Amino acid sequence: MSFSRVMIFAVAMAVVAMLVPKLGLDRRPAEPAPAPVAAVRKAPADPRRVALDADRGGHFLAEAVINGRSVTVMVDTGATLVALTEETARRLGIRPAVSDFTIPIATANGTIRVAPVTLDEVKVGGIRVRDVAATVVPGDALGVNLLGMSFLGRLSHFEIADRQLVLVR
């Protein structure tokens, strides 16, 4: 299978995963409003190491700085690329033309096309990665920005233990 097909499939799966709760397929009882995004905790001795605590739903949310602007992201090891909502992309000054939405992905609501982009810089705590591949997802097809493997794969490693995700550059 070609890399582009793998990438399209991975992005599609990430979008589908985000849409499932919107379709009412999430049968868990409703939770109270999510707590504010936890601050990134850095180990004082090593700024290249960042620890994130899981939220009540077991997700790892962080305040990233993308192209110099603060953006809430959910860490998603199943997403091949960083994925931004169209609204977030606009706030970052990224405005793909309609003709840029060229990568088709299948969602529960049908096929959509996303726009490939390159982010100048993504920073989480003291960890900074430059020239990060990403996609812009149109409309409200994506409920939250995803920090995918195009960022995570550039780290020396990351690990999850005891409801904590540790990123190491």
N, C-alpha and C positions, 0 to 999 in steps of 0.2 A: 504494500500500500504506500502511495507517495506521501511525502511529508505534508503537502498542502491538504490532502484528504484527511490525514490524521489531525492536522490543526483544525480543519473545519469541523470534524467530528467532535473534537474536544471542546471547542467553543460552543457547539450546539448542545452538548451535554451539560455544560455549565449553565447555559441560558435555560434549558429545560428544568434543571434543578432549581433555578430561581423562580420559575413560573409555577411549579407544582403547588406551593402553598396558595397562590392566587386562584387556582382552580378548585379549591375546597377539598383537595385530596389529602391534605394534612389533617389527620383526625385527632391530633392532640388537643386537649382543652386549651382554650385561649389563655395566653399568658398576659400579665399586666404589661403595660408599655415597657419597652426595653430600657434598661438603665443607660445612662450616658456612656459613650465609648470610654473604656478604661484608658487611662494614660499609659503610654508605653513606659515600661520599667526597664531601665538600663542597669546592668551590673556596673557599680561605680568604678571598678578597676579596669574595665574593658569596654570602651564605647562601640566596639565592633560586635557586641553581643546585646541582643534585645530580647526581653521576655514579655510575652503577652498572655494575659489571663483569659480563659474562656468566659463568655457571657453565660447567662442562665440557659440558653439554648445549646450551649456547647460550641458556639462559633467564636472565632478569633477576629475581633474588630480592632482596628487601629486607626490613628490619625496619621496618614502619610502626608508628605509634602511632595506634590507632583508639579514639576515645572515652576517651583516657587510658591505654590498655593496649597493650603491645607485641604485635604480630601479624606473623608471617611471611607475606609475600604474594609472588605471582609477577605481574610486570607482564604484562598481556595486552591488546594493542591491538585484538584481535579481540573482546573482551568489551565489550558496551555498558555494562554496569554493574559496579561492585565486587560480587563474589560471595563470601559467607562460608559456611564450613561451619557446620552447625548447632552443632557442638561449640564452635567459635570464638565464634559468636554468644552462646551461653550464658555463656561466659567473660566476654564484654563486657556481660553483663546484658540481652541482647536475647533474649527468649523469646516468639517468635510463637505464638499459639494455633493449633490445628489448622485452624481456620476462616480463618486469615490466609494459608495456602498456596493462593493463588488463581491464580497465573500458570502455565499449563501449558507445559512445554517437552518436546521429544522428545529422548530419549537413545538410545544403542545398546541399553539394557536396557528400553526402554519409555518411556512418558510419565510425568513426575513434575510436581509442582506446587511452585513456589518462593514464598516470602513476600517481598513488597516491604517495604523498611524505609528509613529515612533515618538516616544516621550523623551525629552532631553534628559530628565533626571527624575528618579523616584527615590525618596528618602523616608526611612522608617527609623525613628530614634537616631542613633549615630551611624546607621548603615545607609550608604548612598550608592546607587547603581545608575549609570548613565546609559543613554541610548537603548531604552527598553521598548521592545515590540508590544503593541497593544491594539485593541480594537475599540471603535466607538459603536455602541449599540443604539439603534434609532428608537425614538419615541419612549414609551414606558415599558418596553420589552424586558428591561433589566431593572430590578428593584433596588440593587445596591452595586456599588463599584466593586470589582473583584481584583484582588492582588494574586495573580496566577504565576505559573511556572516561568514565564519570561523574566520575572523578577526573582522568584525563589530559586530558580536553577542557577543563578549567578552568584549565589551565596556559597560559602565553603560547606555549610550544612545547616539543617534545621531539624528540630526534634520536638515531639509532643510527649509530655509525661505529666501526670497529675494535674490535668486541666490547664496546662501551661504550654505555650508554644515558644520555643527559644530559636531565634534566628542568629546565625553567626556568619560574619563576612570574612 
